[in-house]
Amino acid sequence: DQNIGVAVASFGCATAGFVFWPLRLLSLSGSLYLTAHVYRKAYELLRRRRVGIPTLMVVSLTGALACGYIWIASFVLIVAQLAQQLTAMVTADSRESLVNVFRQAPKTAWVRIDGSEIQTPLEQVQPGWIVMVGAGEGVPVDGVVSEGMATLDQRLLTGESRPVEKGP
């Protein structure tokens, strides 16, 4: 991500600025570049009479820069950029996992009607019908076990780490 690169470069320049002061000015430009979107978000929140993390960041970054603590402002920005990147990664991973749960769900069910088994689209399954589930198959509908025993893997829905035994 470009912003992480700018944050790292700005932090490096702020650190090197302790030895060669003009690098602190270069660090300041990177910090101002990165804070522009934070100031916009904080402004939008304040217009809606709300306060959030962007507001807190604006206060802390403005105070640090106004007092000449460029290194601290750069450090806050690099941590904020890394946190934003991690949040985006976790959100994308969670969204993908949720989509995969529904992608794995069966689209049809085997139902017993008048002693014979018929494959039926899930939309047509009626309450009270007996649905047959074979070994290794996913359970297509919610219901009650009327006969037999099975060990079901429900970790995608409940988070349980072990399969759960189900029976009548």
C-alpha positions in Angstrom: 0.0 0.0 0.0 1.3 3.4 -1.0 0.3 5.1 2.3 2.3 2.6 4.4 5.3 3.3 2.2 4.9 7.1 2.8 4.4 6.5 6.5 7.6 4.4 6.8 9.6 6.9 4.7 8.2 9.8 6.8 9.1 8.0 10.0 12.6 7.2 8.7 13.1 10.8 7.8 11.9 11.9 11.2 14.2 9.5 12.9 17.2 10.6 10.8 16.1 14.2 11.4 17.6 13.9 14.9 21.0 13.8 13.2 20.4 16.0 10.1 17.6 18.4 10.8 16.4 19.1 7.2 15.1 15.6 7.0 12.6 16.5 9.6 11.0 18.9 7.1 10.8 16.1 4.6 9.1 14.0 7.2 6.7 16.8 7.9 5.6 16.8 4.2 4.9 13.1 4.4 2.9 13.5 7.6 0.8 16.3 6.2 0.1 14.2 3.1 -1.1 11.3 5.2 -3.2 13.4 7.6 -5.2 15.0 4.8 -7.8 12.2 4.6 -8.0 12.0 8.4 -8.8 15.7 8.6 -11.6 15.2 6.0 -13.1 12.3 7.9 -13.0 14.2 11.2 -14.6 17.2 9.5 -17.4 15.0 8.1 -18.0 13.5 11.5 -18.1 16.9 13.2 -20.6 18.2 10.6 -22.9 15.3 11.7 -22.2 16.3 15.3 -20.3 13.1 16.0 -16.9 12.3 17.4 -14.8 9.3 16.4 -11.3 7.9 16.0 -10.5 10.4 13.1 -11.4 13.3 15.5 -9.0 11.9 18.2 -6.2 11.5 15.6 -6.7 15.1 14.4 -6.4 16.4 17.9 -3.3 14.3 18.7 -1.5 14.9 15.4 -2.3 18.6 15.4 -1.0 18.9 18.9 2.2 16.9 18.2 3.0 18.9 15.0 2.2 22.2 16.6 4.6 21.4 19.5 7.3 20.3 17.1 7.1 16.6 17.9 7.4 15.5 14.3 8.8 12.1 15.3 5.8 11.3 17.5 3.4 12.4 14.7 5.2 10.2 12.3 5.1 7.3 14.7 1.3 7.7 15.3 0.8 7.8 11.5 2.7 4.6 10.8 0.8 2.8 13.6 -2.5 4.1 12.2 -1.6 3.1 8.6 -0.7 -0.4 9.8 -3.9 -0.7 11.8 -5.9 0.4 8.8 -4.2 -2.2 6.6 -4.7 -5.0 9.2 -8.4 -4.0 9.5 -8.9 -4.1 5.8 -7.2 -7.6 5.6 -9.4 -9.0 8.4 -12.5 -7.5 6.9 -11.8 -9.0 3.5 -10.9 -12.4 5.1 -14.2 -12.4 7.1 -16.2 -11.4 4.1 -14.6 -14.2 2.0 -15.3 -16.8 4.8 -18.9 -15.7 5.0 -19.4 -16.0 1.3 -17.8 -19.5 1.3 -20.2 -20.7 3.9 -23.1 -19.9 1.7 -21.3 -21.1 -1.5 -20.9 -24.6 0.1 -24.6 -24.9 0.9 -26.5 -27.5 -1.2 -29.0 -26.3 -3.7 -31.2 -29.3 -3.7 -32.5 -31.8 -1.1 -33.5 -35.5 -1.3 -37.0 -35.8 0.1 -39.1 -38.9 0.9 -42.5 -38.6 -0.7 -44.8 -41.6 -0.7 -42.0 -44.0 0.0 -39.7 -42.8 -2.8 -36.8 -40.4 -2.7 -36.9 -37.4 -5.0 -34.3 -34.7 -5.5 -36.0 -31.3 -5.1 -34.8 -27.7 -5.3 -34.6 -26.2 -1.8 -37.2 -23.6 -2.6 -39.8 -26.3 -3.1 -39.1 -28.1 0.2 -42.2 -27.9 2.5 -42.3 -28.0 6.3 -43.1 -31.5 7.5 -41.3 -33.2 4.6 -38.7 -35.9 5.4 -35.3 -34.9 4.0 -32.7 -37.6 3.5 -29.1 -36.7 4.1 -26.4 -39.2 3.1 -22.9 -39.7 4.6 -20.6 -36.8 3.8 -23.4 -34.5 2.5 -24.2 -31.1 3.8 -27.5 -30.7 5.6 -29.6 -28.6 3.2 -32.4 -27.4 5.5 -33.0 -26.7 9.2 -35.0 -29.3 10.9 -35.3 -32.1 13.5 -33.6 -35.5 13.2 -36.4 -38.1 13.0 -34.3 -41.3 12.7 -30.6 -42.3 12.6 -27.5 -40.8 14.0 -24.9 -38.5 12.4 -21.9 -36.5 13.3 -22.2 -33.0 11.8 -19.5 -30.5 11.2 -21.1 -27.1 12.1 -17.9 -25.1 12.7 -18.6 -22.8 9.7 -21.9 -21.7 11.3 -21.2 -22.0 15.1 -17.4 -21.9 15.4 -17.4 -25.2 17.3 -14.1 -27.0 16.7 -15.4 -30.5 16.9 -18.1 -32.3 15.0 -21.3 -32.7 17.0 -23.4 -35.9 17.2 -27.0 -35.5 16.3 -29.9 -38.0 16.7 -33.6 -38.1 17.2 
